[in-house]
Amino acid sequence: MDDRRRRELARFGAPAAFLAAATIAILLIKAGLGGSSGGEATPTVGALPTIATTTTRPTTKVTVSTPPPTSTASTTTSAGQYYTVESGDTLGSIAAKYSTSVDELMRLNPGVDPTALHIGQRIRVS
């Protein structure tokens, strides 16, 4: 192979090989970060809702205007009340629906990971 042909291949081949390697690396990283296997439920994770607080004296008033829902997602038993996690739910939003705290939900559900709730998962709310 003559010297001119080799320089031409190096001039165009090296950047093409680099782009191919970079594309493969990006696809592998993306698959590793966001990939989940076929039948697994996707965890629902979101930010905890904020509750408005107003201070008029040394005490703090907390106002929560959301009454407990009357939906088919909750089940009442003699042992306690349970809620089935729906799309978009967080422990904070569930706590607000039932006028309780995230700490109380964590106490009632010691095995629940608050950052990885799954749709259809049942958690105890009282």
Order of alpha helices (4+ residues) and beta strands (2+ residues): alpha-beta-beta-beta-beta-beta-alpha-alpha-beta-beta
